[in-house]
Amino acid sequence: MYKKILVPLDGSPTAEAVLPYVEAFAAGFKTSVELLSIIDIGAMTIHVAPDKVRQMDGIIVAEEKKCAEYLANVAKRFVHAATEWRMIRGTAAETILESTRQERDTLIAMATHGRSGAKRWLLGSVAEKVLRGTTNPLFLVRAAAAKTSPRRIINSLVVPLDGSPLAEQILPTVCRWARALDVEVTLIRAFEFPARAYVSRQTHMPDYDEMREDARRAAAAYLKEKEDSLVGEGVRTVSILTIEGAAANEIISYAQTAPGAVIAMSTHGRSGIQRWILGSVTEKVVRHADAPVLMLRGE
């Protein structure tokens, strides 16, 4: 499925929040794990007193030794997967992107910090850059919401579909994940009527209940077709759910009620000199959902 899983680590508990998930992935996907730490010499220099600059070489060597010991210790937890680690001098996001640019079959798995309550989930700057710049499949977990138990850390994949070929591009990946990890799949389609649908110049007002029911039936029929396809591909359990409301809000709300859920979705993007421009629904889900998110850049 994947050649390897790349796990960026900076020595913090926040970054380590992804490790229980990676353990499950490595076992289920039967793939290797690469732990990566980046030594940002420029950032280190900023925090060194002027009278210590001449000692930078020694400081860097000491930091690299400390980092090597840390990575070697983390690698010990992956007893059932081939694990390697390496350090690279550079800047974090750019190094992660460059190291995977030619390896489309590498899954990047990383944690990011966030703020809860009334504030939005603010992605860490490294995660934000990787999110917008990578063409690799990306698994993001919010550290504050991460689970610590390795037992059945993932129970289901929640898959939003809007009827477009772009959204459906996640389905082959979902099928492989569901079989490898032996988890359930829930297909969701949210629908809503624009405000203008409730404004009529006709003397005869439309039957909104009938319109709503027609929309629900159409959404359910579409999801049933995708359900049958996944079952035919060997996915053990698939369920479908139609919800009236704003897509991002309903996806996030549902995932909160499903313990061990991972939201899996594809999004559009631009390559070359253009940044990855996230779709509005994806943007909201990534920033606000407590549940981990698996994202695949659509073609």
Secondary structure, 3 states (H helix, E strand, C coil): CCCEEEEECCCCHHHHCCHHHHHHHHHHHCCEEEEEEEECHHHHHHCCCHHHHHHHHHHHHHHHHHHHHHHHHHHCCCCCCCEEEEEEECCHHHHHHHHHCCCCCEEEEEEECCCCCCCCCCCCHHHHHHHHHCCCCEEEEEHHHCCCCCCCCCCEEEEECCCCHHHHCCHHHHHHHHHHHCCEEEEEEEECCCHHHHCCCCCCCCCHHHHHHHHHHHHHHHHHHHHHHHHHCCCCCEEEEEEECCHHHHHHHHHHCCCCEEEEEEECCCCCCCCCCCCHHHHHHHHHCCCCEEEEECC
